[in-house]
Amino acid sequence: MIGCGDVSRKYAATFARHPLVHVARCADLLPVRAGELAARTGAAPGTVDEILDDPGIELVVNLTPPQMHARVTERALRAGKSVYTEKPLAVDAPTGARLLAEATAAGLWLGCAPDTFLGPSARVVRGLIDDGEIGTPLGAAAAMLAAGHERSCATPDAFYQPGAGPMLDMGVYYVTMLVSLLGPVRRVTGMRASPAPLRTIDVGARAGATFESTVPTHVTGLLDFASGVTGTITASFDVWGSRTPPLEIYGTRGALVLPDPNFFRGRVQLRRAGQRRWIEVPVPQRWPAGRGIGVVDLAHAMRGRGPQRAGGALGRHVLEVMTGIVDADGTGRDIGSTCARPAPFHPMVSDDGCAWCETLG
């Protein structure tokens, strides 16, 4: 694991429940953080070079800041390692395309977060759509509406730099979820604004200090899916409150309300044509979930136990969709990439509800 910040602990907790994935080494720019993760996992703390030079390591998990994703991923690929990286794949679409091409040419695996579309709630929604419970999908609406990371984070600056902002930092969960459920996007347009480029930190040692955002902080996009579905998405760090659902999907015979795609579990609601009320659809609690489950899925794919789902082609396509929306500035953009709709996810769980037995294709 390269990058041992807060999210690394969540990944490590997931890996601990799935014996196929073993954390052998870890590295961070701050050695103390690598030491803390090593103490949790039994990994050997060290340097990036030591990880890349170790012939026993097959897969590198890249948990560095977004601006470093591409550089670290490229180094690992050139060292002959397969890679699973935190989102986004890169800060721009051409770089994402290059990374995918390099991995493919080298015969290596490339995976990319987010993996929340593998969670229990998303799997229930996927089953409802595939079983025709809402008829033919025709539309979708996504809304990531928040007041910004500076309200609760003492060091929010990185969330307002290229490679982040509301669309690439948080909208990625929504776009990935929509693509996993409805298939690839063929065309987008978008509008953007920066109503408050000077941000004020509310918490921590820097409370009251200001910093400048270098990315748009309120972005709205239109999505034209290859399947014929049309959708909208708004991603904002400038909204103080909203009752808009995170995600809705509309079909010819019904509609679905989805929970926040930043999480693996939440309420799923269904309203069928002719019904006056929404019903809550049960979500099994024993199904595997947790940050890093996409790494476990990739590890099973590397052993020939099923298809990869949170793959590089999906990450590259989602990146092009997001940057296309942000850069469109009122014009239409064709999306040159595509990806397969990820295969349905049907893991088998052992009696203790923890260990993952096998992934079925």
C-alpha positions as CSV (number, residue, x, y, z in Angstrom):
1,M,0.0,0.0,0.0
2,I,1.4,3.4,-1.0
3,G,-0.2,6.2,1.0
4,C,-1.1,5.5,4.6
5,G,-3.6,8.2,5.5
6,D,-7.0,7.9,7.0
7,V,-8.6,5.8,4.2
8,S,-5.8,3.2,4.4
9,R,-7.1,2.1,7.7
10,K,-10.5,1.4,6.1
11,Y,-8.9,-0.6,3.3
12,A,-6.8,-2.5,5.8
13,A,-9.9,-3.4,7.8
14,T,-11.6,-4.8,4.7
15,F,-8.5,-6.8,3.7
16,A,-8.3,-8.3,7.2
17,R,-11.7,-10.0,6.5
18,H,-10.5,-11.4,3.1
19,P,-7.5,-13.7,3.3
20,L,-6.7,-13.6,-0.4
21,V,-5.3,-10.1,0.1
22,H,-2.3,-9.7,2.4
23,V,-0.6,-6.4,3.0
24,A,3.1,-7.1,2.7
25,R,4.6,-3.6,2.6
26,C,3.4,0.0,3.1
27,A,5.0,3.4,2.4
28,D,4.1,7.1,3.0
29,L,5.7,10.4,2.7
30,L,5.4,10.6,6.5
31,P,7.2,7.5,7.8
32,V,5.2,7.7,11.1
33,R,2.0,7.0,9.2
34,A,3.5,4.0,7.5
35,G,4.6,2.8,10.9
36,E,1.1,3.1,12.3
37,L,-0.4,1.2,9.4
38,A,2.3,-1.5,9.6
39,A,1.5,-2.0,13.3
40,R,-2.2,-2.5,12.3
41,T,-1.5,-4.9,9.5
42,G,1.8,-6.6,10.2
43,A,3.2,-5.1,7.0
44,A,6.8,-4.0,6.6
45,P,7.1,-0.2,6.6
46,G,9.5,1.2,4.0
47,T,9.8,3.2,0.8
48,V,8.1,3.2,-2.5
49,D,11.2,1.9,-4.1
50,E,11.3,-1.1,-1.8
51,I,7.7,-1.9,-2.7
52,L,8.3,-1.7,-6.4
53,D,11.5,-3.7,-6.2
54,D,9.9,-6.5,-4.2
55,P,9.3,-9.5,-6.6
56,G,6.8,-11.0,-4.2
57,I,4.3,-8.1,-4.6
58,E,1.8,-8.5,-7.4
59,L,-0.6,-5.6,-6.7
60,V,0.0,-2.1,-5.5
61,V,-2.8,-0.2,-3.8
62,N,-2.3,3.5,-4.5
63,L,-3.9,5.7,-1.8
64,T,-1.9,8.8,-2.4
65,P,-3.5,12.3,-2.9
66,P,-5.3,12.7,-6.3
67,Q,-2.6,14.9,-7.8
68,M,-0.1,12.0,-7.3
69,H,-2.3,9.1,-8.5
70,A,-1.1,9.0,-12.1
71,R,2.6,9.4,-11.2
72,V,2.5,6.6,-8.6
73,T,0.4,4.3,-10.8
74,E,2.7,4.8,-13.8
75,R,5.8,4.0,-11.7
76,A,4.1,0.8,-10.4
77,L,3.0,-0.3,-13.9
78,R,6.5,0.2,-15.2
79,A,7.8,-1.9,-12.4
80,G,5.6,-4.8,-13.5
81,K,3.0,-4.4,-10.8
82,S,-0.8,-4.4,-11.3
83,V,-2.4,-1.4,-9.6
84,Y,-5.6,-0.4,-7.8
85,T,-5.8,3.3,-7.3
86,E,-8.1,5.6,-5.3
87,K,-10.3,7.8,-7.3
88,P,-9.9,9.6,-9.6
89,L,-7.7,7.6,-12.0
90,A,-5.9,10.8,-12.9
91,V,-6.6,14.6,-12.9
92,D,-7.3,14.6,-16.7
93,A,-8.8,12.3,-19.2
94,P,-5.7,11.9,-21.6
95,T,-3.6,10.8,-18.7
96,G,-6.2,8.3,-17.6
97,A,-6.3,6.9,-21.1
98,R,-2.5,6.6,-21.2
99,L,-2.4,4.7,-17.9
100,L,-5.1,2.2,-19.2
101,A,-3.1,1.7,-22.4
102,E,0.1,1.1,-20.5
103,A,-1.5,-1.5,-18.3
104,T,-3.1,-3.2,-21.2
105,A,0.1,-3.3,-23.3
106,A,2.0,-4.8,-20.3
107,G,-0.6,-7.4,-19.6
108,L,-1.2,-5.9,-16.1
109,W,-4.4,-5.3,-14.2
110,L,-5.6,-1.8,-13.5
111,G,-8.4,-1.0,-11.0
112,C,-9.9,2.2,-9.7
113,A,-12.1,3.3,-6.9
114,P,-14.9,4.0,-6.1
115,D,-16.2,0.5,-5.4
116,T,-19.4,1.4,-3.5
117,F,-21.4,0.2,-6.5
118,L,-20.4,-3.3,-5.2
119,G,-22.1,-2.7,-1.9
120,P,-25.4,-4.2,-0.7
121,S,-27.7,-1.3,-1.6
122,A,-26.3,-1.0,-5.1
123,R,-26.6,-4.7,-5.7
124,V,-30.3,-4.6,-4.7
125,V,-30.9,-1.7,-7.1
126,R,-29.0,-3.6,-9.9
127,G,-31.2,-6.6,-9.4
128,L,-34.4,-4.5,-9.4
129,I,-33.4,-2.9,-12.7
130,D,-32.2,-6.1,-14.3
131,D,-35.4,-7.9,-13.3
132,G,-37.6,-5.2,-14.9
133,E,-39.1,-3.8,-11.7
134,I,-39.2,-0.3,-13.1
135,G,-39.6,-1.2,-16.7
136,T,-37.1,0.2,-19.2
137,P,-34.9,2.9,-17.6
138,L,-35.4,6.3,-19.2
139,G,-33.9,8.9,-16.9
140,A,-31.8,9.6,-13.8
141,A,-31.0,12.5,-11.5
142,A,-28.0,12.8,-9.2
143,A,-27.3,15.5,-6.6
144,M,-24.2,15.9,-4.4
145,L,-25.1,19.1,-2.5
146,A,-22.8,20.1,0.4
147,A,-21.4,23.2,2.0
148,G,-17.7,22.2,1.5
149,H,-15.0,20.3,3.3
150,E,-13.8,23.4,5.1
151,R,-16.8,23.1,7.4
152,S,-15.5,19.9,9.0
153,C,-11.9,19.4,7.8
154,A,-8.9,21.3,9.3
155,T,-6.9,20.9,6.1
156,P,-9.3,21.2,3.2
157,D,-7.0,22.8,0.6
158,A,-6.5,19.7,-1.5
159,F,-10.2,19.4,-2.1
160,Y,-10.1,22.6,-4.1
161,Q,-7.2,21.8,-6.4
162,P,-7.1,20.2,-9.9
163,G,-8.0,16.5,-9.5
164,A,-10.6,17.4,-6.9
165,G,-13.4,19.9,-6.6
166,P,-17.0,18.7,-6.0
167,M,-17.2,16.7,-9.3
168,L,-13.9,14.8,-9.2
169,D,-13.9,14.4,-5.4
170,M,-17.5,13.5,-4.7
171,G,-19.3,13.4,-8.0
172,V,-17.2,10.4,-9.0
173,Y,-19.3,8.2,-6.7
174,Y,-22.5,9.3,-8.4
175,V,-21.2,9.0,-12.0
176,T,-19.7,5.6,-11.2
177,M,-22.9,4.4,-9.7
178,L,-24.9,5.6,-12.7
179,V,-22.6,4.0,-15.2
180,S,-22.6,0.7,-13.3
181,L,-26.4,0.6,-13.4
182,L,-27.2,2.2,-16.7
183,G,-24.1,1.7,-18.9
184,P,-21.7,4.1,-20.5
185,V,-22.3,7.7,-21.4
186,R,-21.9,8.9,-25.0
187,R,-22.3,12.7,-24.7
188,V,-22.3,15.4,-22.0
189,T,-22.7,19.1,-21.5
190,G,-22.2,21.1,-18.4
191,M,-22.2,24.5,-16.7
192,R,-19.9,25.6,-13.8
193,A,-19.6,28.4,-11.3
194,S,-17.4,29.5,-8.5
195,P,-19.6,31.7,-6.3
196,A,-17.2,31.7,-3.3
197,P,-13.7,31.2,-4.6
198,L,-12.3,32.4,-1.2
199,R,-13.0,29.7,1.4
200,T,-12.9,30.1,5.2
201,I,-11.8,27.2,7.4
202,D,-14.2,26.6,10.3
203,V,-12.4,24.0,12.4
204,G,-8.9,23.1,13.7
205,A,-5.8,25.1,14.3
206,R,-6.4,27.1,11.1
207,A,-10.0,28.1,12.0
208,G,-10.7,31.5,10.5
209,A,-8.0,31.3,7.9
210,T,-8.9,31.6,4.2
211,F,-7.6,29.9,1.1
212,E,-8.5,30.2,-2.6
213,S,-10.2,27.5,-4.6
214,T,-8.7,26.9,-8.1
215,V,-11.5,24.7,-9.4
216,P,-15.3,25.3,-10.0
217,T,-17.3,24.6,-6.9
218,H,-20.8,24.3,-8.3
219,V,-21.1,22.1,-11.4
220,T,-24.2,20.9,-13.2
221,G,-24.2,18.4,-16.1
222,L,-26.4,16.6,-18.6
223,L,-25.6,13.0,-19.5
224,D,-26.7,11.2,-22.6
225,F,-26.2,7.4,-22.1
226,A,-25.5,5.0,-24.9
227,S,-28.6,3.1,-23.8
228,G,-30.8,6.1,-24.6
229,V,-31.2,7.1,-20.9
230,T,-30.8,10.8,-20.1
231,G,-29.6,12.1,-16.8
232,T,-28.7,15.2,-14.8
233,I,-26.0,15.7,-12.1
234,T,-25.2,18.6,-9.8
235,A,-22.1,18.5,-7.7
236,S,-21.6,21.4,-5.3
237,F,-19.6,22.7,-2.4
238,D,-21.8,25.8,-2.1
239,V,-25.2,24.4,-0.9
240,W,-26.1,24.8,2.7
241,G,-29.1,22.4,2.7
242,S,-31.2,20.3,0.4
243,R,-34.0,17.7,0.6
244,T,-33.2,16.4,-2.9
245,P,-32.4,12.6,-2.9
246,P,-28.8,11.7,-3.8
247,L,-29.9,9.5,-6.7
248,E,-33.1,8.7,-8.5
249,I,-33.7,6.4,-11.5
250,Y,-36.9,6.6,-13.5
251,G,-38.3,3.8,-15.7
252,T,-41.4,3.2,-17.9
253,R,-43.0,1.3,-15.0
254,G,-41.6,2.7,-11.9
255,A,-38.9,4.7,-10.1
256,L,-36.1,4.1,-7.6
257,V,-34.6,6.3,-4.9
258,L,-31.0,5.3,-4.0
259,P,-29.0,6.2,-0.9
260,D,-25.8,8.3,-0.9
261,P,-23.4,6.4,-3.2
262,N,-20.4,7.5,-1.1
263,F,-21.5,4.7,1.2
264,F,-22.1,0.9,0.8
265,R,-25.4,0.7,2.7
266,G,-28.6,2.8,2.9
267,R,-32.3,2.8,2.2
268,V,-33.6,1.7,-1.3
269,Q,-37.1,2.9,-2.1
270,L,-39.3,1.7,-5.0
271,R,-42.5,3.1,-6.4
272,R,-44.2,1.1,-9.1
273,A,-46.6,2.5,-11.8
274,G,-50.1,2.9,-10.4
275,Q,-49.0,2.8,-6.7
276,R,-49.4,5.9,-4.6
277,R,-46.7,5.0,-2.0
278,W,-43.0,4.3,-2.0
279,I,-42.0,1.0,-0.5
280,E,-38.7,0.3,1.2
281,V,-36.8,-2.7,-0.4
282,P,-34.9,-4.9,2.1
283,V,-31.1,-4.7,1.9
284,P,-29.3,-7.8,3.2
285,Q,-26.9,-6.8,6.0
286,R,-24.6,-9.8,5.7
287,W,-23.3,-9.1,2.2
288,P,-19.7,-8.0,2.1
289,A,-19.0,-4.3,2.0
290,G,-16.3,-1.8,2.9
291,R,-13.6,0.4,1.3
292,G,-11.3,-1.7,-0.7
293,I,-13.8,-4.4,-1.6
294,G,-12.8,-3.5,-5.2
295,V,-9.3,-4.6,-4.4
296,V,-10.6,-8.0,-3.2
297,D,-12.7,-8.3,-6.3
298,L,-9.6,-7.6,-8.4
299,A,-7.5,-10.1,-6.5
300,H,-10.1,-12.8,-7.3
301,A,-10.1,-11.8,-10.9
302,M,-6.3,-12.1,-11.0
303,R,-6.7,-15.7,-9.7
304,G,-9.3,-16.4,-12.4
305,R,-12.2,-16.6,-10.1
306,G,-14.4,-14.1,-11.8
307,P,-14.5,-10.8,-13.8
308,Q,-13.0,-7.6,-12.6
309,R,-15.6,-5.0,-11.9
310,A,-14.0,-1.8,-10.6
311,G,-11.6,-1.8,-13.5
312,G,-9.4,0.7,-15.3
313,A,-11.8,1.0,-18.3
314,L,-14.6,2.0,-16.0
315,G,-12.3,4.5,-14.1
316,R,-11.1,6.0,-17.3
317,H,-14.6,6.4,-18.7
318,V,-15.9,8.0,-15.5
319,L,-13.0,10.4,-15.5
320,E,-13.7,11.5,-19.1
321,V,-17.4,12.0,-18.3
322,M,-16.6,14.1,-15.2
323,T,-13.9,16.3,-16.9
324,G,-16.1,16.6,-19.9
325,I,-18.9,18.1,-17.8
326,V,-16.5,20.4,-16.0
327,D,-14.8,21.6,-19.1
328,A,-17.9,21.8,-21.4
329,D,-18.8,25.3,-20.1
330,G,-22.2,25.3,-21.9
331,T,-21.2,23.3,-24.9
332,G,-21.7,19.6,-25.8
333,R,-18.9,17.1,-25.5
334,D,-18.8,13.6,-27.2
335,I,-17.3,11.0,-24.9
336,G,-14.7,9.0,-26.8
337,S,-14.2,6.2,-24.3
338,T,-16.6,3.5,-23.4
339,C,-16.7,0.6,-20.9
340,A,-18.7,-2.5,-20.3
341,R,-21.4,-2.4,-17.7
342,P,-19.8,-4.2,-14.7
343,A,-20.9,-7.8,-14.3
344,P,-23.5,-8.5,-11.6
345,F,-21.8,-9.1,-8.2
346,H,-22.7,-12.3,-6.3
347,P,-20.1,-13.0,-3.6
348,M,-20.5,-16.1,-1.4
349,V,-20.1,-15.5,2.3
350,S,-18.9,-17.9,4.9
351,D,-20.9,-18.8,8.0
352,D,-19.2,-16.1,10.1
353,G,-20.4,-13.4,7.6
354,C,-16.8,-12.2,7.1
355,A,-14.5,-14.2,4.8
356,W,-15.3,-14.0,1.1
357,C,-15.3,-17.5,-0.4
358,E,-15.5,-16.8,-4.1
359,T,-16.7,-14.3,-6.6
360,L,-19.1,-15.7,-9.2
361,G,-19.0,-14.3,-12.7
